[in-house]
Amino acid sequence: MTVTYRTPGPADAAALADLHVGTWREAYSHLLPEEFFSDAWLAGRRKMWDHVLSHPQDDVTVLVAEQDGELVGFAWAGPAVDVGETASPRDRHLYAIYVRAAHYGTGIGQTLLDDTLGSGPAQLWVAKENPRAIRFYTRNGFTLDGTEMTDPSAPLITDRRMVR
């Protein structure tokens, strides 16, 4: 079963939103209320991905991994954005990277990270409650910088910033 990597287009928005919600459910269902995965939330993700994919930007990279016609992972990176009063220490930011749980350990996440960010300086936010992801980023040269934040819409998840 071959995995292909490609830049998604507007026609992929619904499938990418489904993947986004599905991977969040796999990773965080023990930390997020069920209504977080509602039809309304999925519709919001579809609207977001439709906008992102319909308005490509030179400094934003979106990459999907596809196997047998199904999206199984994605990564999304672009310019760093300050969060509240917390200044961004890097210019490049990994907004999201998710892989279906059935594909953990297959190298898909590594390829997505490498092809989206390369090996240069970057930053990301990772759930404090996701030690698997923290180990993955640490293997890729990222370190925790001591900055944390909590999103009011997901109060059980504390995000920690990692930089390289």
URZIGI-V385849 format. One record per run of one state. SS is the DSSP state (H for helix, E for strand, - for the rest). FROM is the first residue (numbers start at 1). TO is the last residue. If there is no record, write none. Layout:
ss:SS from:FROM to:TO
ss:SS from:FROM to:TO
This chain:
ss:- from:1 to:2
ss:E from:3 to:6
ss:- from:7 to:9
ss:H from:10 to:28
ss:- from:29 to:33
ss:H from:34 to:37
ss:- from:38 to:38
ss:H from:39 to:54
ss:- from:55 to:60
ss:E from:61 to:67
ss:- from:68 to:69
ss:E from:70 to:79
ss:- from:80 to:82
ss:E from:83 to:83
ss:- from:84 to:85
ss:E from:86 to:86
ss:- from:87 to:91
ss:E from:92 to:99
ss:- from:100 to:100
ss:H from:101 to:103
ss:- from:104 to:107
ss:H from:108 to:117
ss:- from:118 to:122
ss:E from:123 to:127
ss:- from:128 to:130
ss:H from:131 to:139
ss:- from:140 to:142
ss:E from:143 to:150
ss:- from:151 to:151
ss:H from:152 to:154
ss:- from:155 to:157
ss:E from:158 to:163
ss:- from:164 to:164
